[in-house]
């Protein structure tokens, strides 16, 4: 590397890494966000489930002291509370369900007829929905028993109800498959999002920030040509962006390993091969450099730090759209066209790689296109950096 | 040492500097005087090769202003007024070292030069502290050291005392005299006639990008039969003399 470029690169990295805000926003948050979020959300979901499982508050109106009512009462996890207005109790959140069993429920059942019961629940409450599924599963069990005894009375084998039995099998263990689905959905987003957003702070500081501080003019009067200055800055931005992306992905993997977390509940296997990691790394570096160059061009154009931040806001939104393009798509079914569309190609190929698919045609096309876009972005940044009306825009 | 002929700068259809010529010899201080927007900073930026020259020619320490920009940047030191433009998260030494290295100095030479400047500018107490919490005067010293660390032969001062208090202004003026005594060619732009009279050997008065008068201060006073340079300036740019 040219000596001047390395002097600029080292200075910029030192300058950025001494900034507490940079450390917090660029390194700590990406590293800790997903594990903390996953843990909190997982904890909250599990706690709701545990809460309902241990203490299902129900208002029951069993008009005929039915067998169903007795079965429900036998369940020690269900707590029956008394309210004259059962629906009102559910609405007010005092009960999770209001179950109404008609007076002649047992009579209808014993005669081989059908009897309806009413369950009122709050479909905006997670706990009420969990309670509903708990109670309906008890009712389903009772239904099966009733059907079974009716068929037995008629000397019919209960197997008549299940003419087909399915034995499910797959090449991947359940916990591995779960991890792979999560990675396939999230890693493309992380690569794109953090390649774009991880470079914003650095690009803003090294472009518009340099103008605002008044350090750009002294810099331009040194023997270091503008192309060396630009190259040094671009390398520094890319390195920072790459570090942010790596931190975010480490954060994701930690999140998957956190017991009780939302992502994989700690049991998910992260089955990424070294080859996948290396190829995702290469693509991330090129994508980061692309965004870095583009953002530096925009930042140099801006008159001030604040203006640059405004101009750079869309850079944190656009990559999400590209990532959503493949989010719910199977890694084996991505159309060839996707590998030729900016950003979508990155999302597509990263999704393939996280699924262990090594289609070197797709990888080659994506890297080639990414290099083309990156060169175009660097040319734009260089143009901006050489343009007097941009550099001295005030 | 520094010579420009018919120096012209156009921004699209607007002519910011129009055929400006002057010479600055070794150990001489040339004052560029003009109103805001007269073209002083544009001239300075062209001399510092930050802006490309639209027309005209120039030589700085024997190097062509248009064709040998990199060589010229190694020959000039520049000090700006207002915000001094330092990196707050770097120490004073790191700031100076950065610019020394960007001006092509080896680490050894740069260290030696910095040590000399620490003594000259009395920066011992804060040289290894981060610039962010420095007073204006301390920052000014670092900026001075940065501008001269690579031992330039030509110094450009673009309204360097803007916003400074008396002692910081005096520090700059002493520094300018020191540069003069070392035989550097100096271009000094300012609004302040008092400062110009105190420092400059010759002045060039710029108005709307053109040179409207030049000469030594005593010659101008004699020519216009007026002891007040401010009166002479106002008269030359066509303003009120009341």
Interface residues (C-beta under 8 A of the other chain):
Chain A: X3 X4 X7 X8 X11 X14 X15 X18 X19 X213 X214 X215 X216 X217 X218 X219 X220 X221 X222 X223 X224 X225 X388 X389 X391 X392
Chain B: X11 X45 X48 X49 X50 X51 X52 X70 X73 X74 X76 X78 X80 X82 X83 X84 X85 X86 X87 X88 X89 X90 X94 X98 X99 X101 X102 X103 X104 X130 X146 X147
